[in-house]
Amino acid sequence: VQLAESGGGSVQAGGSLRLSCAASAFTVSSYPRGWFRQGPGKEREGVAINGRDGMRRYSDYEKGRFNISKDNAKNTLYLQMNSLKPEDTAMYYCAVGYALNLSPAYFGSWGQGNQVNVSS
């Protein structure tokens, strides 16, 4: 599976960005897919997961600011990020895994990453 992310960039605090992740394999919709991020000097952490049955799981720090969605017909996963904060600055990765779990250990196929910078 090849995953191609897009939509990152620079934004001021309070702004919004939408990340996209297009998958090359049509069967990817049958697996949990998610977004992760890694800030400078930090470990990679889970942001949001979309399960194959439509269930979603979010990290606690998002507090309703982010929304994960998918378009199975396009094999594309999205992450809408609103009310962005400087601490959201990180490289964002999409991934395909096998569990509705925010731990990166449950995900084996990764995109190349897309940088998001939020300035104050």
C-alpha positions as CSV (number, residue, x, y, z in Angstrom):
1,V,0.0,0.0,0.0
2,Q,1.3,3.4,-0.9
3,L,-0.1,6.4,1.0
4,A,0.3,10.0,-0.4
5,E,-0.5,12.8,2.0
6,S,-1.2,16.4,1.0
7,G,-2.7,19.5,2.5
8,G,-0.1,20.6,5.1
9,G,1.4,24.0,5.3
10,S,1.6,27.0,7.5
11,V,-1.2,28.7,9.3
12,Q,-1.7,31.2,12.1
13,A,-3.2,30.1,15.5
14,G,-6.9,29.7,15.3
15,G,-6.8,28.7,11.6
16,S,-7.8,25.5,9.8
17,L,-6.2,23.0,7.6
18,R,-7.4,19.8,5.9
19,L,-5.0,16.9,5.3
20,S,-5.7,14.3,2.7
21,C,-4.2,10.8,2.4
22,A,-4.8,8.9,-0.9
23,A,-4.2,5.2,-0.9
24,S,-3.0,3.1,-3.8
25,A,-4.7,-0.1,-2.9
26,F,-8.5,-0.5,-3.2
27,T,-8.7,-2.8,-0.2
28,V,-7.4,-0.2,2.2
29,S,-10.9,0.8,3.1
30,S,-11.2,-2.6,4.9
31,Y,-8.6,-1.6,7.5
32,P,-8.4,0.9,10.2
33,R,-6.7,4.1,9.0
34,G,-5.4,6.9,11.1
35,W,-3.5,10.1,11.5
36,F,-0.4,10.5,13.6
37,R,2.0,13.3,14.3
38,Q,5.5,13.8,15.5
39,G,6.6,17.2,16.8
40,P,10.3,18.3,17.2
41,G,12.0,16.1,19.8
42,K,8.8,14.2,20.5
43,E,7.7,10.6,19.9
44,R,5.1,9.9,17.2
45,E,1.6,10.0,18.7
46,G,-1.9,9.1,17.5
47,V,-4.2,11.9,16.5
48,A,-7.3,10.2,15.2
49,I,-8.3,6.7,13.9
50,N,-11.1,5.7,11.6
51,G,-12.1,2.1,12.0
52,R,-13.3,-0.1,9.2
53,D,-16.8,-0.1,10.7
54,G,-17.0,3.7,10.9
55,M,-16.0,4.0,14.5
56,R,-13.6,6.8,15.3
57,R,-11.2,7.4,18.0
58,Y,-9.5,10.7,18.9
59,S,-6.7,11.7,21.2
60,D,-7.7,13.6,24.3
61,Y,-5.8,16.8,23.4
62,E,-8.0,17.5,20.3
63,K,-11.1,18.3,22.4
64,G,-13.4,18.4,19.4
65,R,-11.1,20.5,17.2
66,F,-10.2,17.7,14.7
67,N,-12.4,15.5,12.6
68,I,-11.4,12.4,10.7
69,S,-13.3,11.2,7.7
70,K,-12.9,9.0,4.7
71,D,-14.1,8.6,1.1
72,N,-14.0,4.9,0.3
73,A,-14.8,5.6,-3.4
74,K,-11.6,7.7,-3.6
75,N,-9.6,5.6,-1.1
76,T,-8.9,8.8,0.6
77,L,-8.6,9.7,4.3
78,Y,-9.0,13.2,5.6
79,L,-8.2,15.1,8.8
80,Q,-10.0,18.4,9.2
81,M,-8.1,20.5,11.8
82,N,-9.8,23.6,13.3
83,S,-8.7,26.1,15.9
84,L,-5.1,25.1,15.4
85,K,-2.6,25.9,18.1
86,P,1.2,26.4,18.0
87,E,1.6,23.1,19.8
88,D,-0.1,21.3,16.9
89,T,3.0,22.0,14.9
90,A,4.4,18.7,13.7
91,M,4.9,16.3,10.9
92,Y,1.6,14.5,10.3
93,Y,1.5,11.0,8.9
94,C,-1.3,8.8,7.7
95,A,-1.2,5.1,8.2
96,V,-3.0,1.8,7.7
97,G,-3.2,-0.6,10.5
98,Y,-5.2,-3.4,12.1
99,A,-6.7,-2.0,15.3
100,L,-8.8,1.0,16.4
101,N,-5.9,2.1,18.6
102,L,-4.0,5.3,18.9
103,S,-0.7,3.6,19.3
104,P,1.6,3.7,16.3
105,A,2.6,0.1,17.0
106,Y,-0.7,-1.1,15.5
107,F,0.0,0.5,12.1
108,G,2.4,-0.9,9.5
109,S,1.9,1.2,6.3
110,W,2.9,4.8,6.5
111,G,2.8,7.8,4.3
112,Q,5.8,10.1,3.9
113,G,4.6,12.8,6.2
114,N,3.2,16.3,5.7
115,Q,4.5,19.3,7.7
116,V,2.0,21.5,9.6
117,N,3.3,24.7,11.1
118,V,1.1,26.8,13.3
119,S,2.4,30.3,14.3
120,S,1.2,32.3,17.2
